[in-house]
């Protein structure tokens, strides 16, 4: 049986990464004119990266579990 990948979690991770990219762009643009806004954007980007990493790790862990016990779902 083929391994099941949680596409929803991967889509969520992709959205987190896209938002991170926008936040970092904002931080770069505001780095000279508004340090507080740049710092907040970096803080939010850090949280988005952490969430993306969690989502990807959960998918990876699920795949490893499926590989370790390939006959459980049959």
PAFIKOL-767128 format. One record per residue: residue in one letter; x, y, z of N, C-alpha, C in turn. Coordinates in steps of 0.2 Angstrom, whole numbers, plus 5000, padded with zeros to 4 digits. Last residue first. Layout:
// residues N
+---+------+------+------+------+------+------+------+------+------+
| r |  nxx |  nyy |  nzz | caxx | cayy | cazz |  cxx |  cyy |  czz |
+---+------+------+------+------+------+------+------+------+------+
| A |    X |    Y |    Z |    X |    Y |    Z |    X |    Y |    Z |
...
+---+------+------+------+------+------+------+------+------+------+
***
This chain:
// residues 74
+---+------+------+------+------+------+------+------+------+------+
| r |  nxx |  nyy |  nzz | caxx | cayy | cazz |  cxx |  cyy |  czz |
+---+------+------+------+------+------+------+------+------+------+
| X | 4985 | 4986 | 5031 | 4982 | 4981 | 5026 | 4976 | 4976 | 5030 |
| X | 4991 | 4994 | 5040 | 4985 | 4996 | 5037 | 4982 | 4991 | 5032 |
| X | 5002 | 4986 | 5045 | 4996 | 4988 | 5050 | 4990 | 4990 | 5046 |
| X | 5012 | 4984 | 5037 | 5007 | 4979 | 5037 | 5001 | 4981 | 5041 |
| X | 5023 | 4993 | 5039 | 5019 | 4993 | 5033 | 5013 | 4988 | 5033 |
| X | 5030 | 5001 | 5050 | 5024 | 4995 | 5051 | 5020 | 4995 | 5045 |
| X | 5039 | 5009 | 5046 | 5041 | 5005 | 5051 | 5036 | 4999 | 5052 |
| X | 5032 | 5017 | 5037 | 5038 | 5013 | 5035 | 5040 | 5008 | 5040 |
| X | 5024 | 5024 | 5046 | 5021 | 5020 | 5041 | 5026 | 5015 | 5038 |
| X | 5033 | 5031 | 5053 | 5029 | 5026 | 5057 | 5026 | 5021 | 5052 |
| X | 5038 | 5040 | 5043 | 5042 | 5035 | 5046 | 5039 | 5029 | 5050 |
| X | 5026 | 5047 | 5040 | 5029 | 5043 | 5035 | 5034 | 5038 | 5038 |
| X | 5025 | 5054 | 5053 | 5020 | 5049 | 5051 | 5022 | 5044 | 5045 |
| X | 5037 | 5062 | 5052 | 5036 | 5057 | 5057 | 5031 | 5051 | 5055 |
| X | 5033 | 5070 | 5041 | 5039 | 5066 | 5041 | 5039 | 5060 | 5046 |
| X | 5023 | 5077 | 5047 | 5022 | 5073 | 5041 | 5027 | 5068 | 5040 |
| X | 5029 | 5083 | 5057 | 5023 | 5079 | 5059 | 5022 | 5074 | 5053 |
| X | 5038 | 5091 | 5051 | 5041 | 5086 | 5055 | 5035 | 5081 | 5056 |
| X | 5030 | 5100 | 5044 | 5034 | 5096 | 5040 | 5036 | 5090 | 5044 |
| X | 5024 | 5107 | 5055 | 5020 | 5103 | 5051 | 5024 | 5098 | 5047 |
| X | 5036 | 5112 | 5061 | 5032 | 5107 | 5065 | 5027 | 5103 | 5060 |
| X | 5040 | 5121 | 5051 | 5044 | 5115 | 5053 | 5040 | 5110 | 5057 |
| X | 5029 | 5130 | 5052 | 5031 | 5126 | 5046 | 5035 | 5120 | 5047 |
| X | 5031 | 5135 | 5064 | 5025 | 5132 | 5063 | 5026 | 5127 | 5057 |
| X | 5043 | 5141 | 5063 | 5043 | 5136 | 5068 | 5036 | 5132 | 5066 |
| X | 5040 | 5151 | 5054 | 5045 | 5146 | 5052 | 5044 | 5140 | 5057 |
| X | 5031 | 5159 | 5061 | 5029 | 5155 | 5055 | 5034 | 5150 | 5053 |
| X | 5040 | 5164 | 5071 | 5034 | 5160 | 5073 | 5032 | 5156 | 5067 |
| X | 5048 | 5172 | 5063 | 5051 | 5166 | 5067 | 5046 | 5161 | 5069 |
| X | 5039 | 5181 | 5058 | 5042 | 5176 | 5053 | 5045 | 5170 | 5057 |
| X | 5037 | 5188 | 5070 | 5031 | 5185 | 5067 | 5034 | 5179 | 5062 |
| X | 5050 | 5194 | 5071 | 5047 | 5190 | 5077 | 5041 | 5185 | 5074 |
| X | 5050 | 5202 | 5060 | 5055 | 5196 | 5061 | 5052 | 5191 | 5066 |
| X | 5040 | 5211 | 5062 | 5040 | 5206 | 5056 | 5044 | 5200 | 5057 |
| X | 5046 | 5217 | 5073 | 5039 | 5213 | 5074 | 5039 | 5209 | 5068 |
| X | 5057 | 5223 | 5067 | 5058 | 5218 | 5073 | 5052 | 5214 | 5074 |
| X | 5050 | 5232 | 5059 | 5055 | 5227 | 5056 | 5056 | 5221 | 5061 |
| X | 5044 | 5240 | 5068 | 5040 | 5236 | 5063 | 5044 | 5231 | 5060 |
| X | 5055 | 5246 | 5074 | 5050 | 5242 | 5078 | 5046 | 5238 | 5074 |
| X | 5062 | 5253 | 5064 | 5065 | 5247 | 5067 | 5060 | 5243 | 5071 |
| X | 5059 | 5260 | 5050 | 5055 | 5258 | 5056 | 5057 | 5252 | 5059 |
| X | 5069 | 5263 | 5041 | 5064 | 5268 | 5042 | 5060 | 5266 | 5049 |
| X | 5077 | 5252 | 5039 | 5080 | 5258 | 5040 | 5075 | 5263 | 5043 |
| X | 5068 | 5241 | 5038 | 5074 | 5240 | 5042 | 5077 | 5247 | 5044 |
| X | 5058 | 5239 | 5029 | 5057 | 5244 | 5035 | 5063 | 5244 | 5040 |
| X | 5062 | 5230 | 5020 | 5060 | 5236 | 5018 | 5060 | 5242 | 5023 |
| X | 5065 | 5219 | 5029 | 5070 | 5222 | 5025 | 5068 | 5229 | 5023 |
| X | 5052 | 5216 | 5033 | 5057 | 5218 | 5038 | 5063 | 5222 | 5034 |
| X | 5046 | 5213 | 5021 | 5043 | 5219 | 5025 | 5049 | 5221 | 5030 |
| X | 5052 | 5201 | 5019 | 5053 | 5207 | 5014 | 5051 | 5213 | 5017 |
| X | 5048 | 5194 | 5030 | 5055 | 5196 | 5029 | 5056 | 5201 | 5024 |
| X | 5034 | 5193 | 5026 | 5036 | 5196 | 5033 | 5044 | 5198 | 5032 |
| X | 5035 | 5185 | 5015 | 5032 | 5192 | 5014 | 5034 | 5196 | 5021 |
| X | 5041 | 5173 | 5020 | 5044 | 5177 | 5014 | 5042 | 5184 | 5014 |
| X | 5031 | 5169 | 5028 | 5037 | 5171 | 5031 | 5041 | 5175 | 5026 |
| X | 5021 | 5166 | 5019 | 5020 | 5172 | 5024 | 5026 | 5174 | 5027 |
| X | 5027 | 5155 | 5014 | 5025 | 5161 | 5009 | 5024 | 5167 | 5014 |
| X | 5028 | 5146 | 5025 | 5034 | 5149 | 5021 | 5032 | 5155 | 5017 |
| X | 5014 | 5144 | 5027 | 5018 | 5147 | 5032 | 5025 | 5150 | 5029 |
| X | 5010 | 5138 | 5016 | 5008 | 5144 | 5017 | 5012 | 5148 | 5022 |
| X | 5018 | 5126 | 5017 | 5019 | 5130 | 5012 | 5016 | 5137 | 5013 |
| X | 5011 | 5121 | 5029 | 5018 | 5123 | 5029 | 5020 | 5127 | 5023 |
| X | 4999 | 5118 | 5023 | 4999 | 5123 | 5028 | 5007 | 5125 | 5029 |
| X | 5002 | 5108 | 5014 | 5000 | 5115 | 5011 | 5000 | 5120 | 5017 |
| X | 5006 | 5098 | 5023 | 5011 | 5101 | 5019 | 5009 | 5108 | 5016 |
| X | 4994 | 5096 | 5029 | 4999 | 5099 | 5033 | 5005 | 5102 | 5029 |
| X | 4987 | 5091 | 5017 | 4984 | 5097 | 5021 | 4990 | 5100 | 5025 |
| X | 4993 | 5080 | 5014 | 4994 | 5085 | 5010 | 4992 | 5092 | 5013 |
| X | 5001 | 5068 | 5022 | 4996 | 5073 | 5024 | 4997 | 5079 | 5020 |
| X | 5003 | 5053 | 5012 | 5006 | 5060 | 5014 | 5000 | 5065 | 5016 |
| X | 5004 | 5036 | 5014 | 4999 | 5042 | 5014 | 5003 | 5048 | 5016 |
| X | 5012 | 5025 | 5004 | 5012 | 5029 | 5010 | 5007 | 5035 | 5009 |
| X | 5003 | 5011 | 4996 | 5007 | 5017 | 4996 | 5006 | 5021 | 5002 |
| X | 5004 | 4994 | 5000 | 5000 | 5000 | 5000 | 5004 | 5006 | 5000 |
+---+------+------+------+------+------+------+------+------+------+
***
